[in-house]
Amino acid sequence: MLPTHRHVETHHGVEIWQRQPGFEFTPVMLGKIASFVALTPDKRYTVFAFMYSMLAGLNGADIREDRLLAEALQVIETTIDQAPIGKRQELTFEYRDAAWVEVSAPRWWIHTS
C-alpha cells in the first residue's frame, strides 16, 4: 500500500486503508476531504472520498472529525456488504443533513484511476 496510508481495518477480507492524517484542508474551497482505499486480496480496489463543508458548523452541524471518519468507515463497510469492490472504482460522498450522501462527479474530486 502507499506510504501515505494506514490500515484501518479488514472487513469481509477487504483491507481498508485511510490516507493520513484524515480530513485535509483544500485551499481552493472551504471544505476538507478524507480518502480511503478498499483493497481486495486479488488487488481490486475502490477509492472512497468524503468531503464536508467547513461552513456546516455555522449552521449548527456537529463537525467532530473523529465521528465523521467513523461514520465514513461505516459507509465503506455497508458498500462492501452490498456489492463487490470494483476495479479502479471511485466513490465520492458529501456530508449533508447529518449524513454522508453519495454524489457523482463532484467538482472537488479529480478522478485519479
LOVO-742315 format. One record per atom (N, C-alpha, C): x negated, y negated, z negated; atom name; residue number from 1; residue in three letters. Coordinates in steps of 0.001 Angstrom, whole numbers. Atoms other than C-alpha are relative to their C-alpha. Example, Ala and Ser with C-alpha at 12.3 -4.5 7.8 and 13.67 -1.06 7.14 Angstrom:
residues 2
@xx = -890	yy = 1190	zz = 0	atom = N	nr = 1	rest = ala
@xx = -12300	yy = 4500	zz = -7800	atom = CA	nr = 1	rest = ala
@xx = -900	yy = -1200	zz = 0	atom = C	nr = 1	rest = ala
@xx = 820	yy = 1190	zz = 60	atom = N	nr = 2	rest = ser
@xx = -13670	yy = 1060	zz = -7140	atom = CA	nr = 2	rest = ser
@xx = 770	yy = -1090	zz = -730	atom = C	nr = 2	rest = ser
***
This chain:
residues 113
@xx = -849	yy = 1184	zz = 0	atom = N	nr = 1	rest = met
@xx = 0	yy = 0	zz = 0	atom = CA	nr = 1	rest = met
@xx = -890	yy = -1240	zz = 0	atom = C	nr = 1	rest = met
@xx = 735	yy = 1269	zz = -53	atom = N	nr = 2	rest = leu
@xx = -1015	yy = -3626	zz = 343	atom = CA	nr = 2	rest = leu
@xx = -503	yy = -390	zz = -1398	atom = C	nr = 2	rest = leu
@xx = 521	yy = 375	zz = 1319	atom = N	nr = 3	rest = pro
@xx = -3217	yy = -5012	zz = -2465	atom = CA	nr = 3	rest = pro
@xx = 813	yy = -1110	zz = -672	atom = C	nr = 3	rest = pro
@xx = -829	yy = 1070	zz = 560	atom = N	nr = 4	rest = thr
@xx = -708	yy = -7855	zz = -2964	atom = CA	nr = 4	rest = thr
@xx = 1260	yy = 536	zz = -673	atom = C	nr = 4	rest = thr
@xx = -1226	yy = -605	zz = 522	atom = N	nr = 5	rest = his
@xx = 1983	yy = -5397	zz = -4122	atom = CA	nr = 5	rest = his
@xx = -293	yy = 927	zz = -1173	atom = C	nr = 5	rest = his
@xx = 121	yy = -950	zz = 1118	atom = N	nr = 6	rest = arg
@xx = 2550	yy = -3414	zz = -7297	atom = CA	nr = 6	rest = arg
@xx = 1183	yy = 961	zz = 49	atom = C	nr = 6	rest = arg
@xx = -1045	yy = -1013	zz = 18	atom = N	nr = 7	rest = his
@xx = 4515	yy = -194	zz = -7643	atom = CA	nr = 7	rest = his
@xx = 960	yy = -304	zz = -1151	atom = C	nr = 7	rest = his
@xx = -1009	yy = 312	zz = 1014	atom = N	nr = 8	rest = val
@xx = 7779	yy = -906	zz = -9492	atom = CA	nr = 8	rest = val
@xx = 665	yy = 1278	zz = -481	atom = C	nr = 8	rest = val
@xx = -634	yy = -1260	zz = 364	atom = N	nr = 9	rest = glu
@xx = 9468	yy = 2484	zz = -9400	atom = CA	nr = 9	rest = glu
@xx = 99	yy = 884	zz = 1234	atom = C	nr = 9	rest = glu
@xx = -329	yy = -927	zz = -1079	atom = N	nr = 10	rest = thr
@xx = 10275	yy = 5547	zz = -7309	atom = CA	nr = 10	rest = thr
@xx = 1447	yy = 397	zz = -190	atom = C	nr = 10	rest = thr
@xx = -1439	yy = -284	zz = 65	atom = N	nr = 11	rest = his
@xx = 13962	yy = 6052	zz = -6516	atom = CA	nr = 11	rest = his
@xx = 332	yy = 1024	zz = 1080	atom = C	nr = 11	rest = his
@xx = -314	yy = -1098	zz = -928	atom = N	nr = 12	rest = his
@xx = 15016	yy = 9367	zz = -4929	atom = CA	nr = 12	rest = his
@xx = -1143	yy = 251	zz = 990	atom = C	nr = 12	rest = his
@xx = 1162	yy = -270	zz = -825	atom = N	nr = 13	rest = gly
@xx = 11490	yy = 9857	zz = -3610	atom = CA	nr = 13	rest = gly
@xx = -518	yy = -1190	zz = 793	atom = C	nr = 13	rest = gly
@xx = 412	yy = 1208	zz = -723	atom = N	nr = 14	rest = val
@xx = 11246	yy = 6324	zz = -2168	atom = CA	nr = 14	rest = val
@xx = -752	yy = -913	zz = -972	atom = C	nr = 14	rest = val
@xx = 787	yy = 914	zz = 833	atom = N	nr = 15	rest = glu
@xx = 8465	yy = 4186	zz = -3636	atom = CA	nr = 15	rest = glu
@xx = 438	yy = -1430	zz = 271	atom = C	nr = 15	rest = glu
@xx = -377	yy = 1410	zz = -130	atom = N	nr = 16	rest = ile
@xx = 9447	yy = 579	zz = -4293	atom = CA	nr = 16	rest = ile
@xx = -1167	yy = -837	zz = -520	atom = C	nr = 16	rest = ile
@xx = 1148	yy = 851	zz = 294	atom = N	nr = 17	rest = trp
@xx = 6636	yy = -1987	zz = -4222	atom = CA	nr = 17	rest = trp
@xx = 429	yy = -1452	zz = 62	atom = C	nr = 17	rest = trp
@xx = -358	yy = 1424	zz = 66	atom = N	nr = 18	rest = gln
@xx = 7045	yy = -5634	zz = -5236	atom = CA	nr = 18	rest = gln
@xx = -1226	yy = -844	zz = 299	atom = C	nr = 18	rest = gln
@xx = 1084	yy = 959	zz = -248	atom = N	nr = 19	rest = arg
@xx = 4924	yy = -8437	zz = -3826	atom = CA	nr = 19	rest = arg
@xx = -180	yy = -837	zz = -1256	atom = C	nr = 19	rest = arg
@xx = 322	yy = 778	zz = 1191	atom = N	nr = 20	rest = gln
@xx = 3182	yy = -10253	zz = -6658	atom = CA	nr = 20	rest = gln
@xx = -93	yy = -1483	zz = 329	atom = C	nr = 20	rest = gln
@xx = -367	yy = -206	zz = 1398	atom = N	nr = 21	rest = pro
@xx = 3856	yy = -12415	zz = -8565	atom = CA	nr = 21	rest = pro
@xx = 1500	yy = 213	zz = -225	atom = C	nr = 21	rest = pro
@xx = -1470	yy = -60	zz = 119	atom = N	nr = 22	rest = gly
@xx = 7606	yy = -12080	zz = -7883	atom = CA	nr = 22	rest = gly
@xx = 560	yy = -1087	zz = 887	atom = C	nr = 22	rest = gly
@xx = -531	yy = 1111	zz = -792	atom = N	nr = 23	rest = phe
@xx = 9510	yy = -15146	zz = -6773	atom = CA	nr = 23	rest = phe
@xx = -1100	yy = -1025	zz = 235	atom = C	nr = 23	rest = phe
@xx = 1032	yy = 958	zz = -376	atom = N	nr = 24	rest = glu
@xx = 7274	yy = -17568	zz = -4907	atom = CA	nr = 24	rest = glu
@xx = 653	yy = -1227	zz = 606	atom = C	nr = 24	rest = glu
@xx = -490	yy = 1263	zz = -534	atom = N	nr = 25	rest = phe
@xx = 7918	yy = -21214	zz = -4145	atom = CA	nr = 25	rest = phe
@xx = -433	yy = -137	zz = 1449	atom = C	nr = 25	rest = phe
@xx = 286	yy = 261	zz = -1409	atom = N	nr = 26	rest = thr
@xx = 8123	yy = -22058	zz = -462	atom = CA	nr = 26	rest = thr
@xx = 76	yy = -1507	zz = 215	atom = C	nr = 26	rest = thr
@xx = 35	yy = 1461	zz = -49	atom = N	nr = 27	rest = pro
@xx = 7064	yy = -25671	zz = 147	atom = CA	nr = 27	rest = pro
@xx = 964	yy = -646	zz = 989	atom = C	nr = 27	rest = pro
@xx = -860	yy = 625	zz = -1009	atom = N	nr = 28	rest = val
@xx = 9307	yy = -26241	zz = 3168	atom = CA	nr = 28	rest = val
@xx = 1474	yy = 13	zz = -384	atom = C	nr = 28	rest = val
@xx = -1396	yy = -14	zz = 437	atom = N	nr = 29	rest = met
@xx = 12514	yy = -25662	zz = 1186	atom = CA	nr = 29	rest = met
@xx = 50	yy = 63	zz = -1517	atom = C	nr = 29	rest = met
@xx = -190	yy = -75	zz = 1447	atom = N	nr = 30	rest = leu
@xx = 13895	yy = -25858	zz = -2313	atom = CA	nr = 30	rest = leu
@xx = 555	yy = 1370	zz = -357	atom = C	nr = 30	rest = leu
@xx = -390	yy = -1370	zz = 286	atom = N	nr = 31	rest = gly
@xx = 14041	yy = -22117	zz = -2691	atom = CA	nr = 31	rest = gly
@xx = -1219	yy = 820	zz = -350	atom = C	nr = 31	rest = gly
@xx = 1076	yy = -924	zz = 336	atom = N	nr = 32	rest = lys
@xx = 11989	yy = -19211	zz = -3991	atom = CA	nr = 32	rest = lys
@xx = 358	yy = 1367	zz = 568	atom = C	nr = 32	rest = lys
@xx = -201	yy = -1275	zz = -663	atom = N	nr = 33	rest = ile
@xx = 11545	yy = -15854	zz = -2288	atom = CA	nr = 33	rest = ile
@xx = -815	yy = 1091	zz = -704	atom = C	nr = 33	rest = ile
@xx = 691	yy = -1199	zz = 472	atom = N	nr = 34	rest = ala
@xx = 10670	yy = -12400	zz = -3627	atom = CA	nr = 34	rest = ala
@xx = 196	yy = 1079	zz = 1059	atom = C	nr = 34	rest = ala
@xx = -131	yy = -1063	zz = -991	atom = N	nr = 35	rest = ser
@xx = 9978	yy = -9431	zz = -1396	atom = CA	nr = 35	rest = ser
@xx = -510	yy = 1320	zz = -547	atom = C	nr = 35	rest = ser
@xx = 310	yy = -1368	zz = 394	atom = N	nr = 36	rest = phe
@xx = 9714	yy = -5679	zz = -1778	atom = CA	nr = 36	rest = phe
@xx = -168	yy = 833	zz = 1261	atom = C	nr = 36	rest = phe
@xx = 99	yy = -992	zz = -1063	atom = N	nr = 37	rest = val
@xx = 8701	yy = -2756	zz = 420	atom = CA	nr = 37	rest = val
@xx = 438	yy = 1328	zz = -606	atom = C	nr = 37	rest = val
@xx = -425	yy = -1340	zz = 392	atom = N	nr = 38	rest = ala
@xx = 10541	yy = 562	zz = 75	atom = CA	nr = 38	rest = ala
@xx = -635	yy = 962	zz = 999	atom = C	nr = 38	rest = ala
@xx = 829	yy = -854	zz = -836	atom = N	nr = 39	rest = leu
@xx = 8295	yy = 3330	zz = 1406	atom = CA	nr = 39	rest = leu
@xx = 313	yy = 1474	zz = -264	atom = C	nr = 39	rest = leu
@xx = -288	yy = -1429	zz = 121	atom = N	nr = 40	rest = thr
@xx = 9225	yy = 6965	zz = 2092	atom = CA	nr = 40	rest = thr
@xx = -1303	yy = 793	zz = 62	atom = C	nr = 40	rest = thr
@xx = 1219	yy = -813	zz = -79	atom = N	nr = 41	rest = pro
@xx = 6723	yy = 9846	zz = 1807	atom = CA	nr = 41	rest = pro
@xx = -546	yy = 132	zz = 1419	atom = C	nr = 41	rest = pro
@xx = 479	yy = -105	zz = -1384	atom = N	nr = 42	rest = asp
@xx = 6569	yy = 10007	zz = 5640	atom = CA	nr = 42	rest = asp
@xx = -282	yy = -1372	zz = 625	atom = C	nr = 42	rest = asp
@xx = 445	yy = 1353	zz = -382	atom = N	nr = 43	rest = lys
@xx = 5677	yy = 6267	zz = 5784	atom = CA	nr = 43	rest = lys
@xx = 1030	yy = -826	zz = 775	atom = C	nr = 43	rest = lys
@xx = -1028	yy = 911	zz = -501	atom = N	nr = 44	rest = arg
@xx = 9017	yy = 4872	zz = 6986	atom = CA	nr = 44	rest = arg
@xx = 196	yy = -1051	zz = -1086	atom = C	nr = 44	rest = arg
@xx = -161	yy = 1028	zz = 1024	atom = N	nr = 45	rest = tyr
@xx = 9682	yy = 1575	zz = 5294	atom = CA	nr = 45	rest = tyr
@xx = 1111	yy = -981	zz = 374	atom = C	nr = 45	rest = tyr
@xx = -916	yy = 1119	zz = -138	atom = N	nr = 46	rest = thr
@xx = 12227	yy = -1142	zz = 4766	atom = CA	nr = 46	rest = thr
@xx = -520	yy = -1111	zz = -893	atom = C	nr = 46	rest = thr
@xx = 363	yy = 1184	zz = 769	atom = N	nr = 47	rest = val
@xx = 11305	yy = -4643	zz = 3656	atom = CA	nr = 47	rest = val
@xx = 1297	yy = -629	zz = -508	atom = C	nr = 47	rest = val
@xx = -1133	yy = 697	zz = 616	atom = N	nr = 48	rest = phe
@xx = 13742	yy = -6352	zz = 1276	atom = CA	nr = 48	rest = phe
@xx = -495	yy = -1374	zz = -436	atom = C	nr = 48	rest = phe
@xx = 371	yy = 1358	zz = 404	atom = N	nr = 49	rest = ala
@xx = 13580	yy = -10138	zz = 825	atom = CA	nr = 49	rest = ala
@xx = 1201	yy = -660	zz = -668	atom = C	nr = 49	rest = ala
@xx = -1041	yy = 636	zz = 806	atom = N	nr = 50	rest = phe
@xx = 15558	yy = -12128	zz = -1750	atom = CA	nr = 50	rest = phe
@xx = -353	yy = -1463	zz = -208	atom = C	nr = 50	rest = phe
@xx = 232	yy = 1430	zz = 145	atom = N	nr = 51	rest = met
@xx = 15923	yy = -15916	zz = -1827	atom = CA	nr = 51	rest = met
@xx = 1085	yy = -618	zz = -882	atom = C	nr = 51	rest = met
@xx = -988	yy = 800	zz = 733	atom = N	nr = 52	rest = tyr
@xx = 17562	yy = -18195	zz = -4348	atom = CA	nr = 52	rest = tyr
@xx = -373	yy = -1470	zz = 129	atom = C	nr = 52	rest = tyr
@xx = 200	yy = 1438	zz = -70	atom = N	nr = 53	rest = ser
@xx = 18020	yy = -21933	zz = -4113	atom = CA	nr = 53	rest = ser
@xx = -365	yy = -520	zz = -1384	atom = C	nr = 53	rest = ser
@xx = 383	yy = 602	zz = 1269	atom = N	nr = 54	rest = met
@xx = 16251	yy = -23875	zz = -6828	atom = CA	nr = 54	rest = met
@xx = 1057	yy = -983	zz = -482	atom = C	nr = 54	rest = met
@xx = -1082	yy = 913	zz = 371	atom = N	nr = 55	rest = leu
@xx = 19273	yy = -26194	zz = -6785	atom = CA	nr = 55	rest = leu
@xx = 1156	yy = 712	zz = -699	atom = C	nr = 55	rest = leu
@xx = -1096	yy = -750	zz = 620	atom = N	nr = 56	rest = ala
@xx = 21545	yy = -23394	zz = -8065	atom = CA	nr = 56	rest = ala
@xx = 106	yy = -298	zz = -1493	atom = C	nr = 56	rest = ala
@xx = -9	yy = 328	zz = 1422	atom = N	nr = 57	rest = gly
@xx = 20538	yy = -24271	zz = -11607	atom = CA	nr = 57	rest = gly
@xx = 735	yy = -1294	zz = -306	atom = C	nr = 57	rest = gly
@xx = -725	yy = 1254	zz = 199	atom = N	nr = 58	rest = leu
@xx = 22044	yy = -27729	zz = -11154	atom = CA	nr = 58	rest = leu
@xx = 1503	yy = 241	zz = -109	atom = C	nr = 58	rest = leu
@xx = -1421	yy = -353	zz = 52	atom = N	nr = 59	rest = asn
@xx = 25419	yy = -26024	zz = -10715	atom = CA	nr = 59	rest = asn
@xx = 323	yy = 937	zz = -1147	atom = C	nr = 59	rest = asn
@xx = -232	yy = -828	zz = 1171	atom = N	nr = 60	rest = gly
@xx = 25017	yy = -24048	zz = -13924	atom = CA	nr = 60	rest = gly
@xx = -319	yy = 1471	zz = 184	atom = C	nr = 60	rest = gly
@xx = 346	yy = -1403	zz = -225	atom = N	nr = 61	rest = ala
@xx = 23773	yy = -20777	zz = -12393	atom = CA	nr = 61	rest = ala
@xx = -1121	yy = 419	zz = -957	atom = C	nr = 61	rest = ala
@xx = 1020	yy = -565	zz = 879	atom = N	nr = 62	rest = asp
@xx = 21704	yy = -18563	zz = -14697	atom = CA	nr = 62	rest = asp
@xx = -1165	yy = 461	zz = 859	atom = C	nr = 62	rest = asp
@xx = 1141	yy = -278	zz = -864	atom = N	nr = 63	rest = ile
@xx = 18344	yy = -18620	zz = -12917	atom = CA	nr = 63	rest = ile
@xx = -1186	yy = 454	zz = -852	atom = C	nr = 63	rest = ile
@xx = 1131	yy = -622	zz = 691	atom = N	nr = 64	rest = arg
@xx = 16157	yy = -16370	zz = -15041	atom = CA	nr = 64	rest = arg
@xx = -594	yy = 1004	zz = 976	atom = C	nr = 64	rest = arg
@xx = 589	yy = -800	zz = -1066	atom = N	nr = 65	rest = glu
@xx = 13775	yy = -14799	zz = -12576	atom = CA	nr = 65	rest = glu
@xx = -154	yy = 1469	zz = -373	atom = C	nr = 65	rest = glu
@xx = 96	yy = -1410	zz = 383	atom = N	nr = 66	rest = asp
@xx = 13253	yy = -11613	zz = -14596	atom = CA	nr = 66	rest = asp
@xx = 1333	yy = 714	zz = 224	atom = C	nr = 66	rest = asp
@xx = -1329	yy = -577	zz = -226	atom = N	nr = 67	rest = arg
@xx = 17015	yy = -10985	zz = -14439	atom = CA	nr = 67	rest = arg
@xx = 280	yy = 119	zz = 1490	atom = C	nr = 67	rest = arg
@xx = -227	yy = -39	zz = -1443	atom = N	nr = 68	rest = leu
@xx = 17179	yy = -11859	zz = -10737	atom = CA	nr = 68	rest = leu
@xx = -810	yy = 1118	zz = 662	atom = C	nr = 68	rest = leu
@xx = 808	yy = -1086	zz = -545	atom = N	nr = 69	rest = leu
@xx = 14334	yy = -9430	zz = -9983	atom = CA	nr = 69	rest = leu
@xx = 601	yy = 1362	zz = -348	atom = C	nr = 69	rest = leu
@xx = -644	yy = -1261	zz = 394	atom = N	nr = 70	rest = ala
@xx = 16083	yy = -6674	zz = -11947	atom = CA	nr = 70	rest = ala
@xx = 1245	yy = 253	zz = 844	atom = C	nr = 70	rest = ala
@xx = -1194	yy = -150	zz = -835	atom = N	nr = 71	rest = glu
@xx = 19295	yy = -7311	zz = -10016	atom = CA	nr = 71	rest = glu
@xx = -384	yy = 308	zz = 1451	atom = C	nr = 71	rest = glu
@xx = 484	yy = -301	zz = -1353	atom = N	nr = 72	rest = ala
@xx = 17351	yy = -7287	zz = -6725	atom = CA	nr = 72	rest = ala
@xx = -395	yy = 1469	zz = 92	atom = C	nr = 72	rest = ala
@xx = 384	yy = -1406	zz = 26	atom = N	nr = 73	rest = leu
@xx = 15915	yy = -3909	zz = -7688	atom = CA	nr = 73	rest = leu
@xx = 1237	yy = 901	zz = 42	atom = C	nr = 73	rest = leu
@xx = -1257	yy = -771	zz = -51	atom = N	nr = 74	rest = gln
@xx = 19470	yy = -2633	zz = -8278	atom = CA	nr = 74	rest = gln
@xx = 565	yy = 11	zz = 1418	atom = C	nr = 74	rest = gln
@xx = -464	yy = 64	zz = -1396	atom = N	nr = 75	rest = val
@xx = 20405	yy = -3813	zz = -4762	atom = CA	nr = 75	rest = val
@xx = -800	yy = 976	zz = 863	atom = C	nr = 75	rest = val
@xx = 849	yy = -919	zz = -759	atom = N	nr = 76	rest = ile
@xx = 17453	yy = -1874	zz = -3353	atom = CA	nr = 76	rest = ile
@xx = 391	yy = 1446	zz = -289	atom = C	nr = 76	rest = ile
@xx = -395	yy = -1360	zz = 370	atom = N	nr = 77	rest = glu
@xx = 18433	yy = 1267	zz = -5283	atom = CA	nr = 77	rest = glu
@xx = 1330	yy = 380	zz = 648	atom = C	nr = 77	rest = glu
@xx = -1308	yy = -265	zz = -612	atom = N	nr = 78	rest = thr
@xx = 22043	yy = 1017	zz = -4055	atom = CA	nr = 78	rest = thr
@xx = -148	yy = 214	zz = 1500	atom = C	nr = 78	rest = thr
@xx = 230	yy = -144	zz = -1444	atom = N	nr = 79	rest = thr
@xx = 20831	yy = 569	zz = -479	atom = CA	nr = 79	rest = thr
@xx = -622	yy = 1358	zz = 304	atom = C	nr = 79	rest = thr
@xx = 624	yy = -1312	zz = -180	atom = N	nr = 80	rest = ile
@xx = 18616	yy = 3658	zz = -781	atom = CA	nr = 80	rest = ile
@xx = 1039	yy = 1107	zz = -178	atom = C	nr = 80	rest = ile
@xx = -1038	yy = -1007	zz = 257	atom = N	nr = 81	rest = asp
@xx = 21590	yy = 5612	zz = -2183	atom = CA	nr = 81	rest = asp
@xx = 979	yy = 119	zz = 1168	atom = C	nr = 81	rest = asp
@xx = -1025	yy = 25	zz = -1039	atom = N	nr = 82	rest = gln
@xx = 23830	yy = 4610	zz = 735	atom = CA	nr = 82	rest = gln
@xx = -489	yy = 425	zz = 1376	atom = C	nr = 82	rest = gln
@xx = 499	yy = -307	zz = -1343	atom = N	nr = 83	rest = ala
@xx = 21569	yy = 5145	zz = 3748	atom = CA	nr = 83	rest = ala
@xx = -1497	yy = 265	zz = -64	atom = C	nr = 83	rest = ala
@xx = 1447	yy = -248	zz = -2	atom = N	nr = 84	rest = pro
@xx = 18125	yy = 6443	zz = 4616	atom = CA	nr = 84	rest = pro
@xx = -788	yy = -1266	zz = 319	atom = C	nr = 84	rest = pro
@xx = 890	yy = 1126	zz = -277	atom = N	nr = 85	rest = ile
@xx = 15248	yy = 3998	zz = 4663	atom = CA	nr = 85	rest = ile
@xx = -364	yy = 50	zz = 1482	atom = C	nr = 85	rest = ile
@xx = 282	yy = 84	zz = -1429	atom = N	nr = 86	rest = gly
@xx = 14675	yy = 2806	zz = 8210	atom = CA	nr = 86	rest = gly
@xx = -1472	yy = -62	zz = 303	atom = C	nr = 86	rest = gly
@xx = 1391	yy = 162	zz = -416	atom = N	nr = 87	rest = lys
@xx = 11519	yy = 2475	zz = 10191	atom = CA	nr = 87	rest = lys
@xx = -174	yy = -1456	zz = 416	atom = C	nr = 87	rest = lys
@xx = 271	yy = 1424	zz = -252	atom = N	nr = 88	rest = arg
@xx = 10302	yy = -1135	zz = 10067	atom = CA	nr = 88	rest = arg
@xx = 1265	yy = -839	zz = -17	atom = C	nr = 88	rest = arg
@xx = -1250	yy = 750	zz = 172	atom = N	nr = 89	rest = gln
@xx = 13671	yy = -2441	zz = 8940	atom = CA	nr = 89	rest = gln
@xx = -238	yy = -1123	zz = -1010	atom = C	nr = 89	rest = gln
@xx = 95	yy = 1108	zz = 945	atom = N	nr = 90	rest = glu
@xx = 14022	yy = -5801	zz = 7168	atom = CA	nr = 90	rest = glu
@xx = 1402	yy = -442	zz = -386	atom = C	nr = 90	rest = glu
@xx = -1296	yy = 421	zz = 517	atom = N	nr = 91	rest = leu
@xx = 16986	yy = -6699	zz = 4956	atom = CA	nr = 91	rest = leu
@xx = -202	yy = -1237	zz = -867	atom = C	nr = 91	rest = leu
@xx = 146	yy = 1270	zz = 715	atom = N	nr = 92	rest = thr
@xx = 17481	yy = -10200	zz = 3568	atom = CA	nr = 92	rest = thr
@xx = 1261	yy = -308	zz = -792	atom = C	nr = 92	rest = thr
@xx = -1094	yy = 286	zz = 922	atom = N	nr = 93	rest = phe
@xx = 19630	yy = -11416	zz = 693	atom = CA	nr = 93	rest = phe
@xx = -165	yy = -1415	zz = -563	atom = C	nr = 93	rest = phe
@xx = -6	yy = 1301	zz = 669	atom = N	nr = 94	rest = glu
@xx = 20597	yy = -14788	zz = -782	atom = CA	nr = 94	rest = glu
@xx = 860	yy = 103	zz = -1249	atom = C	nr = 94	rest = glu
@xx = -744	yy = 21	zz = 1252	atom = N	nr = 95	rest = tyr
@xx = 21794	yy = -15460	zz = -4303	atom = CA	nr = 95	rest = tyr
@xx = 1135	yy = -1013	zz = 129	atom = C	nr = 95	rest = tyr
@xx = -1194	yy = 844	zz = -145	atom = N	nr = 96	rest = arg
@xx = 25354	yy = -16813	zz = -4032	atom = CA	nr = 96	rest = arg
@xx = 1063	yy = 454	zz = -997	atom = C	nr = 96	rest = arg
@xx = -1090	yy = -306	zz = 934	atom = N	nr = 97	rest = asp
@xx = 28087	yy = -16997	zz = -6658	atom = CA	nr = 97	rest = asp
@xx = -363	yy = 1154	zz = -934	atom = C	nr = 97	rest = asp
@xx = 479	yy = -949	zz = 1009	atom = N	nr = 98	rest = ala
@xx = 26059	yy = -14955	zz = -9173	atom = CA	nr = 98	rest = ala
@xx = -189	yy = 1417	zz = 528	atom = C	nr = 98	rest = ala
@xx = 238	yy = -1322	zz = -566	atom = N	nr = 99	rest = ala
@xx = 25334	yy = -12071	zz = -6777	atom = CA	nr = 99	rest = ala
@xx = -933	yy = -108	zz = 1202	atom = C	nr = 99	rest = ala
@xx = 818	yy = -70	zz = -1205	atom = N	nr = 100	rest = trp
@xx = 22879	yy = -11022	zz = -4090	atom = CA	nr = 100	rest = trp
@xx = 896	yy = 392	zz = 1162	atom = C	nr = 100	rest = trp
@xx = -839	yy = -204	zz = -1179	atom = N	nr = 101	rest = val
@xx = 24615	yy = -11246	zz = -705	atom = CA	nr = 101	rest = val
@xx = -920	yy = 204	zz = 1199	atom = C	nr = 101	rest = val
@xx = 828	yy = -243	zz = -1180	atom = N	nr = 102	rest = glu
@xx = 23094	yy = -9715	zz = 2419	atom = CA	nr = 102	rest = glu
@xx = 314	yy = -1030	zz = 1073	atom = C	nr = 102	rest = glu
@xx = -147	yy = 987	zz = -1072	atom = N	nr = 103	rest = val
@xx = 22509	yy = -12249	zz = 5190	atom = CA	nr = 103	rest = val
@xx = -811	yy = 466	zz = 1202	atom = C	nr = 103	rest = val
@xx = 694	yy = -383	zz = -1233	atom = N	nr = 104	rest = ser
@xx = 21439	yy = -11799	zz = 8800	atom = CA	nr = 104	rest = ser
@xx = -807	yy = -1168	zz = 544	atom = C	nr = 104	rest = ser
@xx = 892	yy = 972	zz = -629	atom = N	nr = 105	rest = ala
@xx = 18502	yy = -13658	zz = 10320	atom = CA	nr = 105	rest = ala
@xx = 10	yy = -1375	zz = -662	atom = C	nr = 105	rest = ala
@xx = 30	yy = 1314	zz = 641	atom = N	nr = 106	rest = pro
@xx = 18236	yy = -16417	zz = 7704	atom = CA	nr = 106	rest = pro
@xx = -1187	yy = -825	zz = 481	atom = C	nr = 106	rest = pro
@xx = 1061	yy = 903	zz = -467	atom = N	nr = 107	rest = arg
@xx = 16148	yy = -19448	zz = 8628	atom = CA	nr = 107	rest = arg
@xx = -1239	yy = 64	zz = -883	atom = C	nr = 107	rest = arg
@xx = 1119	yy = -30	zz = 924	atom = N	nr = 108	rest = trp
@xx = 13924	yy = -18917	zz = 5587	atom = CA	nr = 108	rest = trp
@xx = -878	yy = 1250	zz = 146	atom = C	nr = 108	rest = trp
@xx = 770	yy = -1236	zz = -129	atom = N	nr = 109	rest = trp
@xx = 12667	yy = -15461	zz = 6676	atom = CA	nr = 109	rest = trp
@xx = -516	yy = 171	zz = 1416	atom = C	nr = 109	rest = trp
@xx = 601	yy = -270	zz = -1304	atom = N	nr = 110	rest = ile
@xx = 10256	yy = -14772	zz = 9529	atom = CA	nr = 110	rest = ile
@xx = -169	yy = 1511	zz = 109	atom = C	nr = 110	rest = ile
@xx = 52	yy = -1444	zz = -224	atom = N	nr = 111	rest = his
@xx = 10688	yy = -11248	zz = 10853	atom = CA	nr = 111	rest = his
@xx = -1443	yy = 407	zz = 238	atom = C	nr = 111	rest = his
@xx = 1423	yy = -330	zz = -33	atom = N	nr = 112	rest = thr
@xx = 7345	yy = -9503	zz = 10403	atom = CA	nr = 112	rest = thr
@xx = -349	yy = 1351	zz = 606	atom = C	nr = 112	rest = thr
@xx = 384	yy = -1330	zz = -487	atom = N	nr = 113	rest = ser
@xx = 7580	yy = -5955	zz = 11740	atom = CA	nr = 113	rest = ser
@xx = 351	yy = 200	zz = 1459	atom = C	nr = 113	rest = ser
***
